[in-house]
Amino acid sequence: MADSEKGTTLATTSGVDHHPRNYADNGSAAAYRNAPVKSNLANPGTLGLFSFASTTLILSLYNTSARGVTTPNAVVGMALFCGGLVQLLAGMWEFPRGNTFGGTAFSSYGAFWLSYATILIPGSGIADAYADVSSQEPNAIGIFLMTWMTVTFLLFIASLRKNIGFIALFFFLTLTFMCLGAGNFVVASAPNASAGLIKAGGALGIVTALIAYYVGMSELLASERAAVVGLPIGVFKHD
């Protein structure tokens, strides 16, 4: 559950309006700054997590050569509209709810999927630019993926005081990017080398997608007034 959602729940359950304007007359600047502001925006976390999970699952299955598929271009539509546009929108909706972590993560991975899809679109000319030197393209993609591994690792650090679900999600996603990036470096140095690291990255990506589905479902059920079941994600208690 997002921090701002917790603030909304507090205001609702206590029966007291905790809007900062109610603290303006008592002279307490600290109370004014720390007062939770009720948000009428629904929690976009499930939308972003489901979109991320679905796109990641499809690409990861391709990376493991599921059903003999080795060319990932069929993921372009999902990467553009589901993983890209929908996640970007989810991130923009997180910011007015006061959730900096969610807004940063969803917006960043939305941009990742849009940029990755652009690489795979033949009309973009990106692949054609490396036609003369075959080793440059996997090296370039490897650098691209390793950069996103760095971003993911930083988000992993920020998630350490969130909940176990997010910790597991960003931990496995970091490993996924690391294996995929290293796999591309291996392919660049030895074009006929085994794609074992890429398949390992695909397997880790499948695990990551399943965790994202679980966390997203947990947030969806938590937002319901009378959910049939609750899914624990190991939320830490803060003082």
Disulfide bonds with the S-S distance in Angstrom:
none
